[in-house]
């Protein structure tokens, strides 16, 4: 365990040493929230859209964007590690490559918490407070943290694909990002009914839409449903992750990566 904590500390120190990157991320986040707050104010003119008011959409976007910004392209960092031989090297060491990657990913979560704090300030400034209770805060926080776990698994899955694709995984991750951005700016209720059911089977739906919509429309029933969806999505992603990792280890042992 100490080895993985050490890996996490290294990443954490590196992340906050690059202050220009930190401020760049905060600035980009602020610009996105500001632009869409003004856009929805202009479009809605005090009305609602699919049951969402301007305030709802702003708070929805704040949580969605905070989750999207998590892990800073971790999949590309994993691909780089594999190309440099870290995957093969770690298989010979008394620690697990997968657990090392997970620990390094967790080390990036403080930035997500900072973005959430900044988002709360922006939300209050632009649209005011959102009605919340202690139960809704705790429930939404749990679902949001589970969403970051799902996102972490997606990063690792895409990163491990570099064992077969090389570092050219940008196109794969671009598809994942696009799927997440769709839900960041457009809650599921804005889509035609005919495609809502298929979209519910995408893990990106439960990474972005599920926690963000729960924040602005919390109920105990919706929380239980969200919890079930994320647990199911997590189980599927975990099985895929284990399968790809074992295939990767086998390929390394037989052919070399």
N, C-alpha and C positions, 0 to 999 in steps of 0.2 A: 504493500500500500504506500509506503514511504516513497518508493520510486515514482509512482504515478503522481503523487502530490508534488514531487520535485519537478516533473515534466510540466504540471499545471502552473507552478510558480514561474517557471521560465517564460512560458507563453504570456502569462499575466504581466510580467515585467516588460516584455517586449512590446506588448500592446500599448501600454501607457507611456512607454518611452517615446513613441512616435506621436508626439502631441499634434503635429499637423494632420495626421490621419484621423485622430480622435475629433479634432475640431471640424475637419472636413465632413466626417460622418454626422456630427451634430448639426452642422449647417445644412447639409443635404436634407436631413430629416425635417428640420424647421421649414425649409423652403417648400417641401412637398406638402406638409400640413397647411402651411399658409396659403399656397396656391389653391388647394382643393377646398379650403374653408371659404375663400372668396368666390370660387366657382360655384359651389353649392348654394351660397347665399344669393348669387345672381340667378341661378337656374330655378331654385325652388321658390324664392320670393315669399318666404314664410309658410309655404305649403309643405306637404309631405309627399314622399315618393315610395310606393310599396310599403307604407307604414313607417318609413324612416324620415325623421325631420333633419334639418341641417345639423343640429346638435348631435343627433344620433350618428349621422354619417361621419362627422368630424371625430367623435370619440371612437367609433368603429375603426376609422383609418389609423388613428393613433396607435391602438393596440396591434392592428394588423402590420403596420410599418415597423413597429418595434420588434416584432417577431421576425419579419423578413430580413431585417438588418443583422440578425444574430449570426454568429460564426464566421463572418467575413470571408466568404468563399473558401471555407474549410476543405471542400471537395478538391479544389485545385491544389491546395497545400498537400493533401494526401497523395494526389497524383504525382506531385513533385518528389515527395518522400520515396514513393515506389520507384520512380525513374532513377533516383540517386542511389538506390540499393538498400534503403532503410528497411523495406519489407523483408527482404532476404536476410539482412543482418539481424533484425529483431527476432527472427525465427530461431536463431542460435543463442539468444540471450535469455536470462532468467526472468523475462517479463514478456507480456503479450502485446503484439503490435496493435491489436484492436483496443485493448484497454488503454494503451498509451494515447491513441487517437481520441478516445472518448474523454480522457482526462484533460487533454489539450483543448478539446472543444468546450468542455465545461468551464475552463479558465476564461473563455471569451464571454460568458454570460453576464459578468458585471457591467459590460457595455450595454447589454440589453436593459438592465435595470436602470442605468443612467438615462437611456432613451425613454423609458417609461416615465421616469420622474420629469424629464423635459417635456414629454407629451402631456402630462397632467397640467403643467404650467401653461402650455400653449392652449390646451382645451379650455381651461378656466378663462384665459384671456379672450379667446375667440368666441366661445359659445356659452361660457358659464359652467357651473357645476352640473353633473349628471346625477339623477336620483339613484342613490345606492344604499345598501344596508350592509351590515357586517357579514351576513350570510352571502350576499351577492359578491362582495369583495373577495372573500375567502374562496368561494366557488369558482369565480372567474380566474383568480390567481392560480388555483390548482389546474384548471383546464389549460390556461396559458402556458404553465410550466410543462405540462404534458405535451403541448403543441411543440415546444422547443425541443423536447426529446424526439418527437417524430421528425422534426426538421434535421436534427443531428443525425438520425439514422439515414435520412435521405442523402445528406452530405457524404456520409461514409460509403453508402451504396454506390453513388456516382463516382466517388473517388477511387473505390476499388475496381471499378470498370476499366480504369487505366491499365490494369494488368493485361487486358486484352486490346484496349484501344490506344495505349500510350497516353501521352499528356493531352491528346486531342479529345478531351471530354467537354470542351466548352459548349459544343452544340447540344449535348445531352443536358447540361446544367441550365442552358438557356431555355430549353423547353420547360424545365421544372420551375424556373423563375417566372416565366410567362404565365404558367398555370397559377402561381401564387399571386402575381400582380393582378390578374383578373379578379380574384376574390378580394384583394385589398381595396380596389376602387369600386367594386360592384358586388354587394351582398347577393346571396343566392336568390333572394326574393325578386331581384330585378331581371332574372333570366326567365325565358318562357317556361311554362310548366312542363312541356314535353322533354326538356333536357335537364330539369332539376334532379330527377332520380338518378340518371347516369353520373351526374356531377357529384352526387353524394358518395359514390364509390371511389372517388379520387382521394388519396391521402392529403393532397394539398388543400382540399376543401376543409379538412379537419385541423390542418395546421393554421389556416388563416381565418376562414369564415366562422368556424365553430366557436373559438374563444372570443372573437371580436363581436359576433352577434349576441353572445351570452352577456357581454358587458352592458350592452344597451337595451337588452330585453331579457332580463334574468327571471327565471322561474325555477322552482324545484324540479318540475317535470322536465324542463329543457336541460337543466344541469345533468340529470340522470341520463337522459338521452345522449347528451354531448359526451359524458363520461364513457358510456358504452361504445359510442362511435370511435372515440380515440383509443380505447383499449383494443378494439377490433383492428383498427388501422395499425396500431403499434405491433400487434401480434403478427399481422401479415408482413409488415416491414422487417420485423425481427427474423422471421423465417427466411425472407429473401436475403437479408444481410448474412445470416449464418451460412446459407447455401453458397453465396458468392464468395465469402471468405474461405470456406473449405475448398471450393474449386480453385481459388487463387493459391492456397497453400499447396494443393496437389500439383498445380501447374509449376509452381516454384520448385518443388522437390523433384519433379520429373524432367521439366524442360528448362527451368530458370525463367525468371520474369524478364 
